[in-house]
Amino acid sequence: MTGTITSDIRELLAHPATVATIATLDETGAPYAVPALFLQLDDSGRLVHPELLETSTTHRNLLRSIWFELPVTITLFSLRGRVTIVRGKVHKAHVSGPLFSDHYRELRSRLGDVDLAAVWLIDILEIIDDTFALRRAREEELHPFFKHLDRLAVADRTP
């Protein structure tokens, strides 16, 4: 990923009001999305997702993602209405070693007596600005005649 793109993601993740979710696929292919409270971006431009619970659905789905090369989607939402969708691929899971230990100590200092199942590294494949104004402009450009009749009726009454 380019420096500008990852710096935008880094800025979003650094802001305490940004809400992040991680969506994975279960064994049937159904999406499963949960808040990603501790999501970070490492120095190499990979997303870092510490998963606390060994038996969580997200942990199992991430494992399935690495085995079967299934996609992972992260959504970042800022209070200013900016929505960024990150499509990614699981790169690696750390279950021991220095990276794991650093995250383990950090999480325990913040949350107390908690476990850490793994530190998942996710390669960023695509970043999409999905803010409503941009989505609407794209839709109107691609489908200029696809409007609800009530919008046309209201537009005709505007002085």
Secondary structure, DSSP 8 states (H G I E B T S, - for coil): --HHHHHHHHHHHHSTT-EEEEEEE-TTS-EEEEE-TT-EE-TTS-EEEEE--TT-HHHHHHHHHHHHT-EEEEEEE-TTS-EEEEEEEEEEEESSSHHHHHHHHHHHHHHSS----EEEEEEEEEEEE--HHHHHHHHHHH-TT---HHHHHHHHT--
